[in-house]
Amino acid sequence: MLYYSTNKKAPLANFKEATINGQPADSGLYFPQTIPLLPKNFLENIKHISREEIAFKIIQPYVDNTIDESTLQQIVSETINFNFPLTRINEQVFSLELFHGPTLAFKDVGARFMSRCMGHFVKDNGKHLTVLVATSGDTGGAVANGFFDVEGVNVVILYPSKKVSSVQEAQLTSPGKNITAIEIDGSFDDCQRLVKLAFADSQLKEKMFLTSANSINVARWLPQQFYYFFAYRQWNNENHPPVISVPSGNFGNISAGLLAYASGLPAKHFIAACNANDAVPRFFQSQAFEAREAVATISNAMDVGNPSNFIRMMEIFKHRFDHLKNVVSSISISDEETIATIKQVFEEENYLLDPHGAVAYAALHIYLQQHKEQTGIVLETAHPIKFYNVIEPVIKQSVEIPDKIKAILNIDKKSILMKPEYKYLKEYLNT
Ligand SMILES: *Cc1c(COP(=O)(O)O)cnc(C)c1O
């Protein structure tokens, strides 16, 4: 399997090269030359196939011969060694809980897979690698946890000061060792811009071996397909595939779901649920894509004004809007609606959503009102405890803090405060 750049001005790369490079030199995104088609009997028998086997089967064609089979099996089983339960909220809606990993975020899967692949590739090369990441919240914790103590790899994480929750901040500033947190006095888009500038800086790249760990990296992006197959494995209504609602920020998760769909995953429809950052919902109205400044919301991991993976979603549909709109709808949900949803679902269904899951739930609810015969799945991407400052005043109760979070809240914060100007980042990386 080879990957081309969506800008078409960079050489093809295999999985190993695409993972190590992060982004092609022409600033496009890597995209697989072909999308594998899954055999019919695989999907029909999916209930009888183990999660490890499913994940291996999905990812193997993308990794191809860059990692031997037994190593890949090992990587896959370490990546998914926690639960992905599909929980019933009511007769029309189920929640796929993706927050049972070590940092209580769905990004654990991508981060665990990528860190293990990179660790393996670095061992081959005998080189030292610096991973540079921008985070709007959950990426940082998942990446920090995934890479902690991986030999030969240093991780530098940029996050927007005062725009992530205290639990998220603790997760990325507590590990230390090979993990450095840089607190940017600006927005997530500033962090992402600085990271992009570093990757485009040939002077810097000559000096150090630099790569990304954002969802633009294929090793983080592709394993997100697993969720959708794990959901389908637990879905009990083969004749009526689910509508799948995905809380979307950088659009990595939903574009992985659409890739799974292109491989044969049964699904009725997809909903790209957004908060007030509505570049994509507006695109669905106007068919003109226009990035905007990110605005801060209570679902802060989705505060992205210019979603990187939008281009991959278009690529999957070969840039045919008429095809895209048959499969995907995009709906923007305000903070007020998000809060009302958390409250209502808690009081009426006795299920506690986090703000991101609540955005997806509210968007699915709107869609199902016009499609009453259908049923759906909300991807619940974070544990509600990570947003207790939002949740507790809404439900007027305290949420119990899991032990794995309690432990890190008491560790001293270690971060470097930085203005959102590239010269400061360059200076730091150069020394
Ligand atoms: C990152 C994140 C999202 C958005 O996922 P994308 O792949 O960037 O669209 C949604 N919810 C939570 C909790 C996240 O951390």
The ligand as an SDF file (V2000), in Angstrom:
LIG
                    3D

 15 15  0  0  0  0  0  0  0  0999 V2000
  -10.3520   15.2240   19.6190 C   0  0  0  0  0  0  0  0  0  0  0  0
  -11.7010   15.1010   20.1460 C   0  0  0  0  0  0  0  0  0  0  0  0
  -12.8220   15.2010   19.3170 C   0  0  0  0  0  0  0  0  0  0  0  0
  -12.7220   15.5410   17.8570 C   0  0  0  0  0  0  0  0  0  0  0  0
  -12.1510   14.5160   17.0750 O   0  0  0  0  0  0  0  0  0  0  0  0
  -11.5770   14.8280   15.6300 P   0  0  0  0  0  0  0  0  0  0  0  0
  -11.0220   13.5590   15.1460 O   0  0  0  0  0  0  0  0  0  0  0  0
  -10.5480   15.8980   15.7860 O   0  0  0  0  0  0  0  0  0  0  0  0
  -12.7380   15.3220   14.8080 O   0  0  0  0  0  0  0  0  0  0  0  0
  -14.0680   14.9750   19.8770 C   0  0  0  0  0  0  0  0  0  0  0  0
  -14.2120   14.6990   21.1980 N   0  0  0  0  0  0  0  0  0  0  0  0
  -13.1540   14.6230   22.0200 C   0  0  0  0  0  0  0  0  0  0  0  0
  -13.3950   14.3440   23.4640 C   0  0  0  0  0  0  0  0  0  0  0  0
  -11.8730   14.8160   21.5250 C   0  0  0  0  0  0  0  0  0  0  0  0
  -10.8460   14.7330   22.3550 O   0  0  0  0  0  0  0  0  0  0  0  0
  1  2  1  0
  2  3  1  0
  2 14  2  0
  3  4  1  0
  3 10  2  0
  4  5  1  0
  5  6  1  0
  6  7  2  0
  6  8  1  0
  6  9  1  0
 10 11  1  0
 11 12  2  0
 12 13  1  0
 12 14  1  0
 14 15  1  0
M  END
$$$$
